[in-house]
């Protein structure tokens, strides 16, 4: 008998503790908000991950060797967690590693 997988968690109402520009990444029965900030170092970004309720789950400075412009449309994808974050921008997967 085939067992159905849990459906993806829909984007919840944004808690006021979550930055306005944070983006939702849905998962199976879970999800997180991710927020990217520019730093003063090229290809380095401050990335914060929040729970659906607005609790800061992890925060760090992440680096990428790929071109990424936070002002151009992008979305988060997997794998994304406290050590590595992935986004899709211009149909390209970009990976960030926590320093």
Secondary structure, 3 states (H helix, E strand, C coil): CCCCCCCECCCCCCCCCCCCCCEEEECECCEEEEEEEECCCCCEEEEEEECCCCCEEEEEEEECCCCCCCCCCCEEECCCCCCEEEEEECCEEEEEEEC
